[in-house]
Amino acid sequence: MPPWISSDQCYLLTLCTFPRGENHLCVPAVAMLVTHSLETYQQLGRWRLHVLVLMPDHLHFLATIPPSMNIQRTIVDLKRFVACRSQVRWQQDFFEHRLRIGEHFEAKRAYLRQNPVRAGLVANPQDWQFLYER
């Protein structure tokens, strides 16, 4: 493994719904389903969830993923699970950014927390009811 990659493999992941511009995720029942699904995946050892931010048409989360875990397969399974139990439709792919050694974890966490503020949904991150931190 290259020296700039941590063996912990912390990722910033973004999953987008289809179509964009509509509120698919910030509905209490769907938010609960998504949150519970991510926590279940944590219990199964697929990742360690640090922060999750649900936005109306996408979500971001920061998680440490074991090197043995296939991220592509895990995200496909997660999206399928949520889609089968809700009306959420997902865009086909997802965005991932692996944090390298030296990238500041807390800066990424702060960036995620500010997402609803930047979108004009709340004035303060702590006011966003769809922010989950561990």
N, C-alpha and C positions, 0 to 999 in steps of 0.2 A: 504494500500500500504506500502511495506517495507520502512523504513526511508532512505535507500540509493538510492531510486529511486525518481527522481524529478517528480512532477505532470506535468511538461512541456513535458516530454518524448522526449528528443532530440535523434535522431538516426543517425548513420552512416550506409548507405545502399549501397550495391554493387549488380549490376545486370550484368550478363555476357551474351554475345551473343553466338550463336552456328553457325558454329564451331569457337572455339577460334583460335587466331593466324591470323585472317584476319581482314581487316579494314571494319567494318560495320558501325561504328558510327561517325568517323571523316571525313565524307563526308558532305559538306555544307548543302545540302537539308535535310539530315537525322538529322544532328546536330540541325538545325532550328526546325524540327518537334519535336525532343525530348525535346529541351529547351522550346518550346512553350507549349508542353503537361505538363511539370512539372510546368510551370508558371500558366497554366489554372487550374491545381489541387490546386495550392495555392489560386487562386481566388475563387475556390469552397470551400475553408476552409478545405481541406484534409491535408494540412501541411503548414508550413512556411519554405520556401527554404532558406538556408543560403549560400551554395556553391554547385556547380555541376562541376564535372570534367569528360569530355568525353574522353575515351581512345579508341584506334581502336576497341578493342573487349570487352570492358566492360565500365561501368560508375560507379562513386561513387557520392553520394550526402549526404549532412548533412542537416537534416530537423527536425524541431520541429513538432511533430504529436500529435493532441489532443487524450486524453485517450479513447475517445469514437470511434475513427477511427479504423477500422479493417485493419491493415497493409497488411496482406496477400491478402485480397480482393482488396485493392487499388493498390497494385503492379501488381497483375494479370490483373486488368483492364487497367493499364497503358501499360503494355507490349502488351496486345491484341490490344489496340488502335494504338500503334506505328507499330506493325507488320502488321496490316490491311492497313496501309497507306505507307508502305515502304517494302523493301526486307529484313528487319531485322528479324532474327530468334533468339529467346532467349532460354537460358538454362531454364529448368523447374523451378528451385528454385531461391532464392536470399539469400544474406547474410545480416544480420542486427546486429548491435551492439548498444544497448541502453546505452547512456552515463549515468553513475551514478553520484550522487552528489559528487563533488570533482574531477571528471575527467575534465581535462582542455579543454574547448571548443576550445580555440585558438590553442592548440597543435594538435587537430584533424583537424582543418581547415588547418594548416600548413602542416600536413601530406598529406592531399588531394592535396594541391597546388604543393607539391613536386613530386607527382606521375609521371607526364610526364618527369621530370628531372631524376628520378630514372630509368625510362624506356629508357633513352637516346634519347628522342624525341626532347628535347630543353635543352639549358644550364640554362635558367632562367624561373621560373614559369610564369612570366608576358609575356613571348614570346609565350606561348601556347594559340592558338586561341580558344580552346574548353574548356576554364575555365570560369565559370560564377559565380560571387559572388554578394550577396545582402548585 
